[in-house]
Amino acid sequence: MKKALVIINPCAGTKQANRHLVQIADILCKGGYETIVATTAKSGDGTAIAKERAKKADLVVCIGGDGTFNEVVAGVIESKSNATIGYIPAGSTNDFANSIGISKNIIQATKDIVQGVPRHLDVGCFDGRYFSYVASFGAFTRVSYGVSQDLKNSLGHVAYILEGIKDIPSLKPVRLRLKNEVGVYGGDYIFGAICNSTSMGGVLQLDESVVDMNDGKFEVLLIRSPGNIFEINQVIMALTSQKYEDCPLISFFSSSKVEIQADPDMPWTLDGEYQEGKEKIVVKNVQSAIKIMVARGNKQLNGSAETEREEGTLQSN
């Protein structure tokens, strides 16, 4: 019998997943998995549990928010396990789940893990620390880890917007130099993101047509510091319309590796979790680093129907 390791953050979001744990386990068991459940109690537990136990599992299921998923992914990679990952989103914003079309319904997400197909996805590596979908700095960055859990639970996505607005009057640009395969970018910026997702921090959206989450490349978005109200409006319009080329203050490009020089006191977030800054940073794309189960017919992940049929056949054998 196949083995499933379920890692649940019992404090994630509104804690609704806790009420469905028996039903989740029942679906996995009926799907042919001998199921073991482990709970996290503090930051880092998801990585530690997955690193220790993933090699003995065929499937590692994460129940929690983007931060918990980040930890589980890191643990699976570090364990050098071939286990497939399942994700049951139970956090406040669930950016990553939204980007790859995972159901917000806990029971449906569980069924999709059992009945779905595996997809390979890229993962980022920020100076040795893995992230699933985004590394960012500047505007709204503090929001990701600064909003209280109670506020997230009560207001969800709105909590991030409200907290982000509070940041704007005191927002200071940061000096940055970024080098990729084809050029160098430098200057004063108010926001930057290196991402493998269509959604960043629950605030900014990228066009699905330009994001391939298994192409070995990140999408990089940099926003220079506006000098006046006209330039601020330019930035807002470009972000809203997703026409980044219309704004000279925005740089948007794809890259598999970036080298960054920045103020070591400048904080970052990785998948919404705090990351201490460094003077010199290397961010690499690790192509096809993980396999994740998604619903059959999922249109938000690039991949041919032929690949889906082949993987579906392998999964059913």
Backbone torsions as a table, in degrees:
resi	resn	phi	psi	omega
1	MET	NA	140.5	177.5
2	LYS	-69.4	154.4	-178.0
3	LYS	-116.0	136.3	177.4
4	ALA	-119.1	129.8	173.6
5	LEU	-104.6	117.4	179.4
6	VAL	-101.1	122.5	177.7
7	ILE	-113.4	114.6	-175.1
8	ILE	-117.9	135.3	170.7
9	ASN	-94.2	104.3	-174.3
10	PRO	-70.2	-9.9	-179.4
11	CYS	-102.0	1.5	-176.1
12	ALA	-68.6	139.5	174.9
13	GLY	52.8	-133.0	-179.6
14	THR	-93.0	12.9	176.9
15	LYS	64.2	21.2	-177.1
16	GLN	-69.3	-27.4	-179.1
17	ALA	-62.9	-30.7	-179.5
18	ASN	-57.4	-36.4	-177.6
19	ARG	-71.7	-18.0	-176.7
20	HIS	-107.5	9.0	-172.3
21	LEU	-60.7	-42.4	179.7
22	VAL	-62.9	-42.4	179.9
23	GLN	-66.5	-37.6	177.0
24	ILE	-61.4	-48.2	179.9
25	ALA	-61.6	-37.8	-179.7
26	ASP	-64.3	-42.4	179.8
27	ILE	-64.2	-42.0	179.6
28	LEU	-66.2	-42.6	179.8
29	CYS	-63.6	-44.0	179.0
30	LYS	-68.7	-20.8	176.4
31	GLY	-84.1	4.0	174.8
32	GLY	97.9	16.8	-178.5
33	TYR	-111.1	127.8	166.8
34	GLU	-75.3	121.3	-166.3
35	THR	-112.3	129.8	175.2
36	ILE	-118.4	136.1	-178.0
37	VAL	-113.8	133.1	174.6
38	ALA	-128.8	140.9	-179.7
39	THR	-110.1	148.0	175.3
40	THR	-93.0	148.2	-179.9
41	ALA	-121.0	-19.7	-178.4
42	LYS	-154.5	168.8	178.9
43	SER	-57.6	134.6	179.0
44	GLY	96.3	-14.4	-177.9
45	ASP	-64.3	-36.7	-179.3
46	GLY	-60.0	-41.8	178.2
47	THR	-66.8	-46.0	-177.7
48	ALA	-61.6	-44.3	-179.0
49	ILE	-65.0	-47.3	-178.6
50	ALA	-65.6	-40.1	-179.5
51	LYS	-63.1	-36.8	-177.6
52	GLU	-79.7	-35.2	-168.2
53	ARG	-114.1	-12.2	-172.3
54	ALA	-63.8	-30.8	-178.4
55	LYS	-63.6	-23.5	-179.0
56	LYS	-93.5	5.1	-176.9
57	ALA	-117.6	149.0	172.0
58	ASP	-88.2	-27.0	-176.5
59	LEU	-139.4	131.7	174.3
60	VAL	-115.5	116.0	-177.1
61	VAL	-103.5	124.4	177.4
62	CYS	-101.4	127.8	174.2
63	ILE	-118.4	111.6	-177.5
64	GLY	164.5	-161.3	178.9
65	GLY	-95.5	-169.6	-177.3
66	ASP	-61.1	-35.1	179.0
67	GLY	-65.0	-42.8	178.0
68	THR	-65.1	-41.9	178.8
69	PHE	-61.5	-41.7	176.7
70	ASN	-54.2	-47.0	-178.2
71	GLU	-65.1	-44.2	-177.9
72	VAL	-64.5	-43.0	178.1
73	VAL	-58.8	-46.8	179.6
74	ALA	-59.1	-43.2	-179.7
75	GLY	-64.2	-41.4	179.2
76	VAL	-64.2	-44.2	179.2
77	ILE	-63.6	-45.6	-178.3
78	GLU	-67.0	-25.2	178.2
79	SER	-77.0	-12.7	-175.9
80	LYS	59.0	32.9	179.5
81	SER	-84.3	153.8	174.5
82	ASN	-95.5	11.0	-176.7
83	ALA	-62.8	142.6	172.0
84	THR	-82.5	149.6	-178.4
85	ILE	-106.7	137.4	171.7
86	GLY	-115.6	144.8	-177.7
87	TYR	-127.6	122.3	173.1
88	ILE	-111.7	100.8	-173.6
89	PRO	-69.8	126.8	-178.7
90	ALA	-138.9	21.8	-179.4
91	GLY	-92.7	-160.9	-176.0
92	SER	-89.3	-36.9	-179.4
93	THR	-119.4	-34.5	175.8
94	ASN	53.8	50.1	179.2
95	ASP	-53.7	-50.2	-174.5
96	PHE	-63.3	-44.9	179.3
97	ALA	-60.3	-40.8	178.5
98	ASN	-62.6	-38.1	-177.1
99	SER	-65.6	-31.8	-176.6
100	ILE	-109.5	14.1	171.5
101	GLY	72.6	29.3	176.2
102	ILE	-80.7	135.1	-176.5
103	SER	-60.1	141.1	175.0
104	LYS	-79.6	-14.3	177.1
105	ASN	-79.8	120.1	-172.4
106	ILE	-59.7	-43.6	-178.6
107	ILE	-68.5	-42.4	179.4
108	GLN	-65.3	-40.0	178.0
109	ALA	-60.6	-37.6	178.5
110	THR	-67.3	-43.7	178.8
111	LYS	-62.9	-37.3	179.8
112	ASP	-66.9	-29.4	176.2
113	ILE	-66.6	-43.6	-178.0
114	VAL	-73.7	-39.2	-172.6
115	GLN	-100.5	-5.6	-172.6
116	GLY	-85.7	-161.8	-179.1
117	VAL	-128.0	150.4	178.7
118	PRO	-81.1	144.2	174.8
119	ARG	-128.6	138.3	174.1
120	HIS	-80.8	140.9	178.3
121	LEU	-134.5	147.2	172.7
122	ASP	-73.8	156.6	174.7
123	VAL	-134.4	149.4	177.9
124	GLY	-95.2	153.6	175.8
125	CYS	-128.9	113.4	-177.4
126	PHE	-102.5	92.8	-178.2
127	ASP	49.0	43.0	176.3
128	GLY	98.7	-14.5	177.3
129	ARG	-101.1	126.4	-176.7
130	TYR	-80.1	148.3	171.1
131	PHE	-139.3	149.8	-172.7
132	SER	-84.5	-39.1	-172.5
133	TYR	-143.2	-21.3	-179.5
134	VAL	-159.0	139.0	166.5
135	ALA	-118.5	126.5	-174.4
136	SER	-141.7	161.6	176.0
137	PHE	-143.6	163.1	174.3
138	GLY	87.8	-142.6	-174.9
139	ALA	-52.3	133.3	178.1
140	PHE	70.3	-3.7	-179.0
141	THR	-66.8	-48.3	179.9
142	ARG	-61.5	-29.2	-177.5
143	VAL	-57.2	-40.5	-174.5
144	SER	-56.8	-41.7	-178.3
145	TYR	-108.0	-1.3	-177.1
146	GLY	-96.0	-17.3	-179.9
147	VAL	-76.7	132.0	-179.7
148	SER	-67.0	152.3	179.9
149	GLN	-61.7	-37.2	179.5
150	ASP	-62.4	-41.7	-179.8
151	LEU	-68.4	-40.7	176.1
152	LYS	-58.6	-44.5	-176.4
153	ASN	-65.2	-38.3	-175.5
154	SER	-82.6	-33.8	-174.6
155	LEU	-114.9	-14.7	178.9
156	GLY	58.2	-129.7	-177.2
157	HIS	-56.6	-36.9	-178.5
158	VAL	-60.5	-32.4	-179.1
159	ALA	-59.9	-38.7	-179.8
160	TYR	-67.7	-41.0	-179.9
161	ILE	-64.6	-47.2	-179.3
162	LEU	-61.0	-44.0	-179.0
163	GLU	-68.8	-35.6	178.8
164	GLY	-65.5	-38.2	178.6
165	ILE	-61.8	-36.5	178.7
166	LYS	-62.6	-26.9	-178.4
167	ASP	-75.9	-27.6	-169.4
168	ILE	-57.0	-47.5	-178.3
169	PRO	-60.4	-29.0	-176.6
170	SER	-102.0	7.0	-175.3
171	LEU	-67.1	126.8	178.8
172	LYS	-117.8	137.9	178.9
173	PRO	-68.6	154.6	177.2
174	VAL	-119.0	141.4	179.2
175	ARG	-85.5	133.8	-172.3
176	LEU	-146.2	146.4	171.3
177	ARG	-128.3	125.3	-177.1
178	LEU	-127.9	129.1	179.9
179	LYS	-119.6	133.4	174.1
180	ASN	-126.6	-162.9	-173.5
181	GLU	-64.6	-26.4	-171.9
182	VAL	-118.1	-9.9	-177.0
183	GLY	-172.8	-177.7	-179.4
184	VAL	-124.9	135.8	177.2
185	TYR	-119.2	138.4	-179.9
186	GLY	-157.0	154.1	178.3
187	GLY	146.0	-161.2	178.9
188	ASP	-99.9	124.1	-174.7
189	TYR	-124.5	150.0	174.9
190	ILE	-104.3	-13.1	179.3
191	PHE	-159.7	145.7	172.9
192	GLY	-151.6	145.1	178.6
193	ALA	-144.9	136.4	173.3
194	ILE	-115.8	108.5	-167.1
195	CYS	-136.6	159.8	174.5
196	ASN	-131.0	58.8	-171.6
197	SER	-163.0	160.8	174.8
198	THR	-93.2	-5.6	-177.8
199	SER	-133.4	133.9	-177.5
200	MET	-124.6	113.6	175.0
201	GLY	66.1	16.1	-177.6
202	GLY	71.5	7.2	-173.4
203	VAL	-116.9	-53.0	-176.4
204	LEU	-101.5	143.5	179.2
205	GLN	-118.3	142.5	173.8
206	LEU	-112.0	148.8	-179.9
207	ASP	-64.0	127.3	-178.7
208	GLU	-58.6	-27.4	-176.6
209	SER	-70.7	-17.7	-177.8
210	VAL	-104.6	-1.4	-176.8
211	VAL	-112.3	114.0	172.8
212	ASP	-113.3	116.6	-170.8
213	MET	-86.3	9.9	177.0
214	ASN	-143.9	42.2	-179.4
215	ASP	-109.7	4.6	179.9
216	GLY	79.4	10.5	-178.0
217	LYS	-134.0	150.1	170.9
218	PHE	-92.9	160.5	162.7
219	GLU	-98.9	129.1	-177.8
220	VAL	-114.7	127.8	-179.7
221	LEU	-124.2	122.2	179.1
222	LEU	-124.4	134.6	179.4
223	ILE	-120.5	117.1	178.0
224	ARG	-72.1	159.6	-179.0
225	SER	-70.2	122.0	177.8
226	PRO	-69.5	145.9	-178.5
227	GLY	-97.9	-14.3	-177.8
228	ASN	-157.8	177.2	-176.0
229	ILE	-65.8	-31.7	178.7
230	PHE	-63.4	-44.2	-179.4
231	GLU	-69.5	-33.7	175.4
232	ILE	-61.1	-44.7	178.9
233	ASN	-64.3	-36.4	177.1
234	GLN	-59.5	-45.5	-179.6
235	VAL	-62.9	-47.2	-179.2
236	ILE	-59.9	-44.1	-179.9
237	MET	-63.6	-42.5	-178.6
238	ALA	-65.3	-40.7	179.3
239	LEU	-68.6	-40.2	-179.3
240	THR	-65.5	-42.1	-178.0
241	SER	-85.8	-12.1	-175.9
242	GLN	63.0	26.6	175.8
243	LYS	-105.1	74.8	-171.4
244	TYR	-66.5	-27.6	-179.2
245	GLU	-68.8	-15.5	-179.6
246	ASP	-78.3	-10.1	-176.7
247	CYS	-118.2	117.6	-179.2
248	PRO	-66.4	-13.8	-179.7
249	LEU	-86.4	-6.9	-177.3
250	ILE	-110.6	131.0	171.2
251	SER	-111.6	129.1	-179.6
252	PHE	-137.5	121.8	-176.9
253	PHE	-156.9	168.4	177.6
254	SER	-106.9	147.6	-177.1
255	SER	-160.9	146.6	178.2
256	SER	-93.7	-16.6	-179.4
257	LYS	-155.6	136.3	175.3
258	VAL	-131.7	141.2	175.6
259	GLU	-112.0	128.6	-170.5
260	ILE	-124.3	137.6	169.4
261	GLN	-116.6	125.3	-174.7
262	ALA	-152.0	171.6	174.4
263	ASP	-64.7	123.7	-178.9
264	PRO	-63.5	-16.9	178.1
265	ASP	-86.6	-2.7	180.0
266	MET	-79.5	118.7	-178.6
267	PRO	-76.5	152.7	175.1
268	TRP	-122.0	167.1	165.6
269	THR	-126.4	141.5	172.9
270	LEU	-117.1	113.1	-177.4
271	ASP	54.0	36.8	177.1
272	GLY	85.9	0.7	-179.5
273	GLU	-109.3	145.6	-176.3
274	TYR	-60.8	137.4	173.8
275	GLN	-134.2	123.7	178.8
276	GLU	-62.6	141.7	-179.7
277	GLY	-75.6	163.6	177.2
278	LYS	-142.2	157.6	179.0
279	GLU	-71.7	-41.0	179.2
280	LYS	-124.5	126.8	-175.0
281	ILE	-132.7	137.2	173.1
282	VAL	-117.9	124.0	177.9
283	VAL	-115.1	121.0	-177.6
284	LYS	-117.2	147.7	172.4
285	ASN	-91.2	126.3	176.3
286	VAL	-102.1	100.5	-172.6
287	GLN	-69.9	138.2	177.7
288	SER	52.4	41.1	-175.4
289	ALA	-71.4	-30.0	-178.1
290	ILE	-134.3	161.0	169.8
291	LYS	-113.8	130.8	179.6
292	ILE	-128.1	140.8	-179.5
293	MET	-80.6	132.5	176.8
294	VAL	-134.0	162.6	-179.8
295	ALA	-64.5	145.3	174.2
296	ARG	-60.8	140.7	-179.9
297	GLY	81.3	5.9	178.5
298	ASN	-58.8	122.9	-176.4
299	LYS	-98.1	-5.4	-175.6
300	GLN	-89.8	-6.9	172.7
301	LEU	-112.4	128.6	178.7
302	ASN	-66.2	142.3	-179.2
303	GLY	161.4	141.5	-175.8
304	SER	-76.8	158.2	176.9
305	ALA	-63.7	-32.9	179.3
306	GLU	-63.0	-43.6	178.4
307	THR	-61.6	-41.1	-179.6
308	GLU	-62.9	-41.5	-179.2
309	ARG	-65.6	-41.9	-179.5
310	GLU	-63.7	-46.2	-178.1
311	GLU	-68.6	-34.0	177.7
312	GLY	-65.0	-36.9	177.8
313	THR	-65.7	-44.0	179.0
314	LEU	-61.3	-39.6	-176.9
315	GLN	-66.8	-32.6	-175.0
316	SER	-83.8	-16.1	-178.6
317	ASN	-74.1	NA	NA
